[in-house]
Amino acid sequence: MNAKNCTIGVDLGGTKIKVALVTESGSILNKLKVATPAQDGPTAVIRKIVTAVHDLLQEEGISPHCLGIGVAGQIDSAGKTVRFAPNLNWHEVPLQAELQRELKLPVALLNDVRAATWGEWLFGAGKGCADMVCLFVGTGIGGSVVSGGRMLDGSSNSAGELGHMTVDLHGPLCNCGNRGCLEALAGGWAIARSAREAVTADPTGGALLKKMAEGSVAAITAALVARAAQSGDPLAGQIVARVSEALISGMVGLINAFNPERLVLGGGVIEGLPKLVGEVERGVKGKALQAALAQLQVLPALLHNDAGVIGAAAFAMQRCGTNKNPG
Amino acid sequence: MNAKNCTIGVDLGGTKIKVALVTESGSILNKLKVATPAQDGPTAVIRKIVTAVHDLLQEEGISPHCLGIGVAGQIDSAGKTVRFAPNLNWHEVPLQAELQRELKLPVALLNDVRAATWGEWLFGAGKGCADMVCLFVGTGIGGSVVSGGRMLDGSSNSAGELGHMTVDLHGPLCNCGNRGCLEALAGGWAIARSAREAVTADPTGGALLKKMAEGSVAAITAALVARAAQSGDPLAGQIVARVSEALISGMVGLINAFNPERLVLGGGVIEGLPKLVGEVERGVKGKALQAALAQLQVLPALLHNDAGVIGAAAFAMQRCGTNKNPG
């Protein structure tokens, strides 16, 4: 394998570090996953990343030409520093310089959701597309937008907080302090909250959910709601119907605003409830403006848990090569 | 005056055609306005535009090098054809070719809201800025987004329908068929509707509004609500407060999604209620994500009714020159 054709992708989250050796066509040659020692501070986390990269390369015995790392946090516009990463408890960590010094490789740094979008854009459901909205519905909701063949950065590298668009201004409280954000209606934590409230309010209707949670209302999760809904439980079905309604409203707004060619839906909630993709497609095609729908396809994300490492590697390939977006 | 430094800008609406001779620095040398003979069909309208352009040039005695025209309708991706313009009752009118043949000038065609955004971007409140959201709140609500130094087009040239983002999914019906679009809460027609409903429901509280409308509830307009609110009428004040709330929610979503450096607010409703600009600024600064707010300024549009002709001319200057967006 020509080393020039391989790149390392890293996905740094609050609990796990994933590292992969990725080919220029987006295939993973090898990967590994280690726990994030977040409580031990940035130096320990960086050491763990470096060790994981060395372990991965030793196994494969090849030298990639650069590394891309996606981090669950806010990255400065220059792509040098993690400004704030709540799950890591990091503030102003100069991650690019630290990794470059330790690894003797060019390092490209970006936000983890943006990394996953790069992956879907170049090698997944967005392949070949110049106008794409990617929405990842997990515990929270994040996303990114590709428009005119470029991923939008915004004025301070923070574009794409698609989970915090208001869709129900008198709706439930969000973690961000506002009411009725898309995330507060359709994110995993919100699904769990609304299920716990519904089971408490209606113990009879909520009997199955409570039983599945081994009798503990507090143990009800979004994954459990998805399983209950798929087994035909009416209460879980109602909760999922409200999730679907919120996603449709949010996506109608995004489609009207961005006029994408593809809307790609991924993340744990979508993987747990795959029929949401078809429901969102039918919903938006009935509700968005005809002009904005002209080219639209609604598709599930394809790279699943590998989107982050593949996308971080793809981003690094671009940055360390032409330093331009594809398109 | 060097003819090469002048461009004609045209703003074609359902009731008026505005034509202006615009310098390369965005100043208007001369302008005129004629009625749109919409009921006589495209040929008559095109003849009226051509006559107006000739009249304007005769007065000035100079020959501009190109013409830009903004049309209240949907323009094809190639910028050749007006696909659909409801207020003109046009379908698939090849306006670029027709005007080029008649005027013997290169013609650049774009949507009217996008034209106004070009005006504000190059010569108004967005001058010098690479990341801007422009929202025009008139009878309806439209907007456009500049991101990374480019105006977003979308996959079929329809990006920017910012009035049809859902902000209140159980809210009032919109003309587009959905509930709770920003336009259905804060557009001029929606303000008039909500005032008429409020006056009917509360004749005592609505006494001033009804009196200002000379006793006819049906004659209440958004402009009248603005005047009543500014004179301290409590009912009109409540209506305006709801408009402000809806605008803030919608703008929080746009700021979180696009992370702009400037949010520019224009259109008749904003001009009638200029304090909305400050209210939206305070609102979004309290509610949008800190990362997305890092660079944000909220500003009133500067070009008022001339934004369309100046912007159409500016767009034509770019297209007939380098054929690239500025940035």
Contacts between the chains, C-beta under 8 A, distances in Angstrom:
chain1	res1	chain2	res2	distance
A	74	B	291	4.7
A	83	B	291	7.5
A	84	B	291	7.4
A	130	B	155	7.2
A	131	B	154	5.9
A	131	B	155	3.9
A	145	B	257	7.3
A	147	B	147	6.8
A	147	B	152	4.8
A	147	B	153	7.7
A	147	B	154	7.0
A	147	B	159	7.0
A	148	B	150	6.1
A	148	B	152	6.5
A	148	B	153	6.1
A	150	B	148	6.1
A	150	B	150	7.5
A	152	B	147	4.8
A	152	B	148	6.5
A	152	B	258	6.8
A	153	B	147	7.7
A	153	B	148	6.1
A	153	B	259	7.5
A	154	B	131	5.9
A	154	B	147	7.0
A	154	B	258	5.9
A	154	B	259	2.5
A	154	B	260	6.9
A	154	B	292	7.1
A	155	B	130	7.2
A	155	B	131	3.9
A	155	B	259	5.6
A	155	B	260	5.9
A	155	B	261	3.8
A	155	B	294	7.2
A	155	B	295	4.3
A	155	B	296	7.8
A	156	B	259	6.0
A	156	B	291	6.8
A	156	B	292	7.7
A	156	B	294	3.9
A	156	B	295	5.2
A	157	B	259	7.5
A	158	B	259	4.2
A	158	B	289	7.3
A	158	B	291	4.1
A	158	B	292	4.8
A	158	B	294	6.9
A	159	B	147	7.0
A	159	B	257	6.7
A	159	B	258	5.4
A	159	B	259	4.2
A	159	B	292	7.8
A	160	B	257	6.7
A	160	B	259	7.7
A	161	B	256	3.9
A	161	B	257	6.5
A	161	B	259	7.8
A	161	B	289	5.5
A	161	B	291	7.6
A	161	B	292	5.8
A	162	B	256	7.5
A	162	B	257	5.8
A	164	B	252	7.3
A	164	B	253	7.1
A	164	B	256	4.3
A	164	B	288	7.8
A	164	B	289	6.0
A	165	B	165	7.1
A	165	B	252	7.8
A	165	B	253	3.4
A	165	B	254	7.9
A	165	B	256	6.3
A	165	B	257	6.1
A	166	B	167	5.2
A	166	B	249	4.0
A	166	B	250	7.1
A	166	B	252	6.0
A	166	B	253	5.2
A	167	B	166	5.2
A	167	B	167	6.8
A	167	B	168	8.0
A	167	B	169	5.4
A	168	B	167	8.0
A	168	B	168	6.2
A	168	B	169	4.9
A	168	B	170	6.9
A	168	B	180	7.8
A	169	B	167	5.4
A	169	B	168	4.9
A	169	B	171	7.7
A	169	B	180	8.0
A	169	B	245	6.8
A	169	B	246	7.0
A	169	B	249	4.5
A	170	B	168	6.9
A	170	B	170	7.9
A	171	B	169	7.7
A	176	B	289	6.3
A	177	B	287	7.1
A	178	B	249	7.9
A	178	B	252	6.7
A	178	B	287	5.3
A	180	B	168	7.8
A	180	B	169	7.9
A	180	B	249	7.9
A	245	B	169	6.8
A	246	B	169	7.0
A	249	B	166	4.1
A	249	B	169	4.5
A	249	B	178	7.9
A	249	B	180	7.8
A	250	B	166	7.2
A	252	B	164	7.3
A	252	B	165	7.8
A	252	B	166	6.0
A	252	B	178	6.7
A	253	B	164	7.1
A	253	B	165	3.4
A	253	B	166	5.2
A	253	B	253	7.2
A	254	B	165	7.9
A	254	B	257	7.6
A	256	B	161	3.9
A	256	B	162	7.5
A	256	B	164	4.3
A	256	B	165	6.3
A	257	B	145	7.3
A	257	B	159	6.7
A	257	B	160	6.7
A	257	B	161	6.5
A	257	B	162	5.8
A	257	B	165	6.1
A	257	B	254	7.6
A	257	B	257	7.4
A	258	B	152	6.8
A	258	B	154	5.9
A	258	B	159	5.4
A	259	B	153	7.5
A	259	B	154	2.5
A	259	B	155	5.6
A	259	B	156	6.0
A	259	B	157	7.4
A	259	B	158	4.2
A	259	B	159	4.2
A	259	B	160	7.8
A	259	B	161	7.8
A	260	B	154	6.9
A	260	B	155	5.9
A	261	B	155	3.8
A	287	B	177	7.1
A	287	B	178	5.3
A	288	B	164	7.8
A	289	B	158	7.3
A	289	B	161	5.5
A	289	B	164	6.0
A	289	B	176	6.3
A	291	B	74	4.8
A	291	B	83	7.6
A	291	B	84	7.4
A	291	B	156	6.8
A	291	B	158	4.1
A	291	B	161	7.6
A	292	B	154	7.1
A	292	B	156	7.7
A	292	B	158	4.9
A	292	B	159	7.8
A	292	B	161	5.9
A	294	B	155	7.2
A	294	B	156	3.9
A	294	B	158	6.9
A	295	B	155	4.3
A	295	B	156	5.2
A	296	B	155	7.8
